[in-house]
Each structure stands twice: as structure tokens, then as C-alpha cells.
Amino acid sequence: MRLRIRRITWPRRAIVLADTPRPDCRDCGGEGGNAYDYGEPFTGEYAGTDWEPCPCWHEDRRWVLIPLPRRRPRPTSRSGYCDEPPF
């Protein structure tokens, strides 16, 4: 398991310790999975790209270190400018 620090915004803003793919993985080459294109069965036209994650990495494996505070809008007056000092 290789860990790194990341900032997430969903479901709540936080600093997390997250797992990363193995850089020497023979299946994914360190990218965490493989993307492949697929087409319509009858026409053969491009229909999209699908992602298949590699077993060397689990993207949901993370631990919250510090929850970040929610952003609160500053109160404004009717003119649209804030009446409070900046500190």
C-alpha cells in the first residue's frame, strides 16, 4: 500500500490519507486501471469508454485526517458590499 495526502470535496471537505496504485504494476503500469473503448454492437460506431480498475489499487481506500470547515458566505449589505472589517 502506497499512501499520499489529498484534499477531497465530497461528501465533505477534508484532508485524507489515500491509497495510490503501485508504480511497478504489470497490469496497469501504475495508472490504477485500464480504459478501453467500446462500440455499438450493430453499427460499430464509438459508444464510449469504460474504466476497469486494477486490483493493485482500491480508489475508495482512504482515511480522513482533518475535516475542513464549511465555507460560509460573508454577510453583505443591501448594496452588495460587506459592512464588516476584513479581520
PyRosetta script that sets phi, psi and omega in degrees:
from pyrosetta import init, pose_from_sequence

init()
pose = pose_from_sequence("MRLRIRRITWPRRAIVLADTPRPDCRDCGGEGGNAYDYGEPFTGEYAGTDWEPCPCWHEDRRWVLIPLPRRRPRPTSRSGYCDEPPF")
pose.set_psi(1, 129.0)
pose.set_omega(1, 177.2)
pose.set_phi(2, -112.9)
pose.set_psi(2, 124.5)
pose.set_omega(2, -174.9)
pose.set_phi(3, -108.1)
pose.set_psi(3, 149.6)
pose.set_omega(3, 174.9)
pose.set_phi(4, -145.9)
pose.set_psi(4, 160.4)
pose.set_omega(4, 179.9)
pose.set_phi(5, -95.1)
pose.set_psi(5, 131.1)
pose.set_omega(5, 179.9)
pose.set_phi(6, -135.9)
pose.set_psi(6, 158.5)
pose.set_omega(6, 173.2)
pose.set_phi(7, -107.2)
pose.set_psi(7, 128.2)
pose.set_omega(7, 178.7)
pose.set_phi(8, -116.6)
pose.set_psi(8, 160.1)
pose.set_omega(8, 179.2)
pose.set_phi(9, -120.5)
pose.set_psi(9, -8.7)
pose.set_omega(9, -177.9)
pose.set_phi(10, -130.1)
pose.set_psi(10, 135.1)
pose.set_omega(10, 2.9)
pose.set_phi(11, -79.4)
pose.set_psi(11, -16.1)
pose.set_omega(11, 175.6)
pose.set_phi(12, -146.0)
pose.set_psi(12, 148.5)
pose.set_omega(12, 179.6)
pose.set_phi(13, -62.8)
pose.set_psi(13, 131.7)
pose.set_omega(13, -179.5)
pose.set_phi(14, -164.1)
pose.set_psi(14, 163.2)
pose.set_omega(14, 169.6)
pose.set_phi(15, -99.9)
pose.set_psi(15, 125.9)
pose.set_omega(15, -176.1)
pose.set_phi(16, -124.9)
pose.set_psi(16, 158.6)
pose.set_omega(16, 171.5)
pose.set_phi(17, -101.8)
pose.set_psi(17, 114.1)
pose.set_omega(17, -171.2)
pose.set_phi(18, -117.2)
pose.set_psi(18, 151.6)
pose.set_omega(18, 176.0)
pose.set_phi(19, -78.2)
pose.set_psi(19, 147.4)
pose.set_omega(19, 176.9)
pose.set_phi(20, -124.6)
pose.set_psi(20, 156.5)
pose.set_omega(20, 178.7)
pose.set_phi(21, -66.1)
pose.set_psi(21, 153.4)
pose.set_omega(21, 176.0)
pose.set_phi(22, -70.4)
pose.set_psi(22, 128.3)
pose.set_omega(22, -178.0)
pose.set_phi(23, -69.9)
pose.set_psi(23, -21.3)
pose.set_omega(23, -178.7)
pose.set_phi(24, -101.7)
pose.set_psi(24, 18.7)
pose.set_omega(24, -179.3)
pose.set_phi(25, -68.5)
pose.set_psi(25, 131.1)
pose.set_omega(25, -179.1)
pose.set_phi(26, -78.1)
pose.set_psi(26, -23.8)
pose.set_omega(26, -178.2)
pose.set_phi(27, -78.4)
pose.set_psi(27, -44.3)
pose.set_omega(27, -174.2)
pose.set_phi(28, -112.5)
pose.set_psi(28, -10.4)
pose.set_omega(28, -179.3)
pose.set_phi(29, 69.8)
pose.set_psi(29, 24.0)
pose.set_omega(29, 179.1)
pose.set_phi(30, 87.0)
pose.set_psi(30, 7.1)
pose.set_omega(30, -179.1)
pose.set_phi(31, -92.9)
pose.set_psi(31, -12.2)
pose.set_omega(31, 178.3)
pose.set_phi(32, 91.5)
pose.set_psi(32, -2.3)
pose.set_omega(32, -179.9)
pose.set_phi(33, 169.1)
pose.set_psi(33, -179.4)
pose.set_omega(33, -179.2)
pose.set_phi(34, -125.8)
pose.set_psi(34, 135.2)
pose.set_omega(34, 175.8)
pose.set_phi(35, -102.2)
pose.set_psi(35, 137.3)
pose.set_omega(35, 177.0)
pose.set_phi(36, -139.5)
pose.set_psi(36, 143.8)
pose.set_omega(36, -179.8)
pose.set_phi(37, -86.8)
pose.set_psi(37, 150.0)
pose.set_omega(37, 175.9)
pose.set_phi(38, -138.1)
pose.set_psi(38, 158.8)
pose.set_omega(38, -177.1)
pose.set_phi(39, -126.3)
pose.set_psi(39, 173.0)
pose.set_omega(39, 176.2)
pose.set_phi(40, -66.2)
pose.set_psi(40, 140.5)
pose.set_omega(40, -176.1)
pose.set_phi(41, -66.0)
pose.set_psi(41, -32.0)
pose.set_omega(41, -174.9)
pose.set_phi(42, -96.5)
pose.set_psi(42, -38.5)
pose.set_omega(42, -176.0)
pose.set_phi(43, -94.6)
pose.set_psi(43, -24.9)
pose.set_omega(43, -178.3)
pose.set_phi(44, 79.9)
pose.set_psi(44, 5.9)
pose.set_omega(44, 178.9)
pose.set_phi(45, -73.2)
pose.set_psi(45, 152.4)
pose.set_omega(45, 178.6)
pose.set_phi(46, -61.1)
pose.set_psi(46, 130.0)
pose.set_omega(46, -179.0)
pose.set_phi(47, -117.0)
pose.set_psi(47, -14.6)
pose.set_omega(47, 178.7)
pose.set_phi(48, 153.2)
pose.set_psi(48, -176.3)
pose.set_omega(48, 178.6)
pose.set_phi(49, -124.8)
pose.set_psi(49, 136.0)
pose.set_omega(49, 179.0)
pose.set_phi(50, -112.9)
pose.set_psi(50, 151.3)
pose.set_omega(50, -178.3)
pose.set_phi(51, -116.7)
pose.set_psi(51, 127.1)
pose.set_omega(51, 176.5)
pose.set_phi(52, -116.0)
pose.set_psi(52, 112.1)
pose.set_omega(52, -178.0)
pose.set_phi(53, -69.3)
pose.set_psi(53, 150.8)
pose.set_omega(53, 179.9)
pose.set_phi(54, -87.1)
pose.set_psi(54, 147.3)
pose.set_omega(54, 178.7)
pose.set_phi(55, -69.0)
pose.set_psi(55, -10.7)
pose.set_omega(55, 179.5)
pose.set_phi(56, -75.6)
pose.set_psi(56, -7.8)
pose.set_omega(56, -174.3)
pose.set_phi(57, -146.0)
pose.set_psi(57, 140.2)
pose.set_omega(57, 176.0)
pose.set_phi(58, -122.4)
pose.set_psi(58, 109.9)
pose.set_omega(58, -172.2)
pose.set_phi(59, -67.3)
pose.set_psi(59, -18.3)
pose.set_omega(59, 179.4)
pose.set_phi(60, -93.3)
pose.set_psi(60, 2.9)
pose.set_omega(60, 179.6)
pose.set_phi(61, -85.0)
pose.set_psi(61, 101.7)
pose.set_omega(61, 179.2)
pose.set_phi(62, -157.0)
pose.set_psi(62, 154.3)
pose.set_omega(62, -178.1)
pose.set_phi(63, -127.6)
pose.set_psi(63, 132.0)
pose.set_omega(63, -179.3)
pose.set_phi(64, -75.8)
pose.set_psi(64, 125.1)
pose.set_omega(64, 176.5)
pose.set_phi(65, -93.6)
pose.set_psi(65, -51.4)
pose.set_omega(65, -177.9)
pose.set_phi(66, -138.3)
pose.set_psi(66, 116.2)
pose.set_omega(66, 171.6)
pose.set_phi(67, -71.7)
pose.set_psi(67, 134.4)
pose.set_omega(67, 179.4)
pose.set_phi(68, -90.9)
pose.set_psi(68, 148.1)
pose.set_omega(68, -179.5)
pose.set_phi(69, -67.6)
pose.set_psi(69, 153.4)
pose.set_omega(69, 177.3)
pose.set_phi(70, -74.7)
pose.set_psi(70, 146.0)
pose.set_omega(70, 177.4)
pose.set_phi(71, -77.8)
pose.set_psi(71, 129.9)
pose.set_omega(71, 178.0)
pose.set_phi(72, -116.2)
pose.set_psi(72, 132.0)
pose.set_omega(72, 179.2)
pose.set_phi(73, -67.8)
pose.set_psi(73, 144.1)
pose.set_omega(73, 177.9)
pose.set_phi(74, -73.4)
pose.set_psi(74, 143.0)
pose.set_omega(74, 178.9)
pose.set_phi(75, -66.8)
pose.set_psi(75, 140.1)
pose.set_omega(75, 180.0)
pose.set_phi(76, -122.4)
pose.set_psi(76, 156.2)
pose.set_omega(76, 176.8)
pose.set_phi(77, -86.4)
pose.set_psi(77, -178.2)
pose.set_omega(77, -179.3)
pose.set_phi(78, -67.4)
pose.set_psi(78, -23.1)
pose.set_omega(78, -179.5)
pose.set_phi(79, -78.5)
pose.set_psi(79, -11.6)
pose.set_omega(79, -179.7)
pose.set_phi(80, 98.6)
pose.set_psi(80, -6.4)
pose.set_omega(80, 179.2)
pose.set_phi(81, -105.7)
pose.set_psi(81, 148.4)
pose.set_omega(81, -178.2)
pose.set_phi(82, -77.4)
pose.set_psi(82, 137.2)
pose.set_omega(82, 178.7)
pose.set_phi(83, -89.7)
pose.set_psi(83, -13.5)
pose.set_omega(83, -175.3)
pose.set_phi(84, -87.7)
pose.set_psi(84, 152.0)
pose.set_omega(84, 175.9)
pose.set_phi(85, -67.4)
pose.set_psi(85, 157.5)
pose.set_omega(85, -173.6)
pose.set_phi(86, -69.4)
pose.set_psi(86, -15.6)
pose.set_omega(86, -178.6)
pose.set_phi(87, -106.8)
pose.dump_pdb("model.pdb")
